[in-house]
Amino acid sequence: LPAVVTLADNQNVDTVYVAGAPVKAAGRILSHDMRRVRRLAVESRDRLLRNWSGPGYVDSLARQVSI
């Protein structure tokens, strides 16, 4: 059965499969390019903040947030 983990950190998750392929097993990341993952996360964050239409504090928040 598919499930979504919403409240967990890396120590709470033992095994992860994405599209049927193991990504994490026995608590260890298997073969992901973590530099690419980080780059994609930063790009996604920046895109979300660029398109933000909420309160004006986002510019200061963007400077404080680093992944």
HUHUVEN-V156374 format. One record per residue. N is the residue number from 1. RES is the residue in three letters. SS is DSSP state (helix for helix, strand for strand, loop for the rest). NEAR is the number of other C-alpha atoms within 12 Angstrom. D_CENTER is the distance of its C-alpha to the mean C-alpha in whole Angstrom. Layout:
N:RES:SS:NEAR:D_CENTER, N:RES:SS:NEAR:D_CENTER
This chain:
1:LEU:loop:4:22, 2:PRO:loop:9:19, 3:ALA:loop:8:17, 4:VAL:loop:11:14, 5:VAL:loop:13:12, 6:THR:loop:9:12, 7:LEU:loop:9:13, 8:ALA:loop:10:12, 9:ASP:loop:10:11, 10:ASN:loop:17:11, 11:GLN:loop:14:15, 12:ASN:loop:15:15, 13:VAL:loop:20:14, 14:ASP:loop:19:17, 15:THR:loop:20:16, 16:VAL:strand:23:14, 17:TYR:strand:18:15, 18:VAL:strand:14:14, 19:ALA:loop:8:17, 20:GLY:loop:10:19, 21:ALA:strand:13:18, 22:PRO:strand:18:17, 23:VAL:strand:21:14, 24:LYS:strand:21:14, 25:ALA:strand:18:18, 26:ALA:loop:15:20, 27:GLY:loop:16:17, 28:ARG:strand:17:16, 29:ILE:strand:19:14, 30:LEU:loop:17:16, 31:SER:loop:14:16, 32:HIS:loop:15:13, 33:ASP:loop:12:13, 34:MET:helix:14:11, 35:ARG:helix:12:12, 36:ARG:helix:12:12, 37:VAL:helix:14:8, 38:ARG:helix:15:8, 39:ARG:helix:15:11, 40:LEU:helix:15:9, 41:ALA:helix:17:6, 42:VAL:helix:18:9, 43:GLU:helix:16:11, 44:SER:helix:15:9, 45:ARG:helix:21:10, 46:ASP:helix:21:13, 47:ARG:helix:13:14, 48:LEU:helix:16:13, 49:LEU:helix:22:15, 50:ARG:helix:16:18, 51:ASN:loop:12:19, 52:TRP:loop:16:19, 53:SER:loop:11:22, 54:GLY:loop:11:22, 55:PRO:loop:10:24, 56:GLY:loop:12:24, 57:TYR:loop:13:22, 58:VAL:helix:19:19, 59:ASP:helix:18:21, 60:SER:helix:11:21, 61:LEU:helix:16:18, 62:ALA:helix:19:16, 63:ARG:helix:13:18, 64:GLN:helix:10:17, 65:VAL:loop:14:13, 66:SER:loop:13:12, 67:ILE:loop:17:9
